[in-house]
Amino acid sequence: MEERSRNLYQWPNVGRIEEELRMDIQQLGNRFLRKRAWTACKVVKYLQTARMILLVVAYGESDSLE
């Protein structure tokens, strides 16, 4: 149980990753590719948020069962 709660807090620094992606995307010359890359970044961010919510909910439910 403690291992799972420790894993909840081992997320990568999303702000740093976003900044690196922003710099990489700005180097793309094609406007269409830049737009698609930003869309992909947003999807990944939403998925990470959804995963965190699910992990917190699952962790809370497992605590209430004990």
Beta strands, then each sheet from edge to edge (+ up, - down):
end
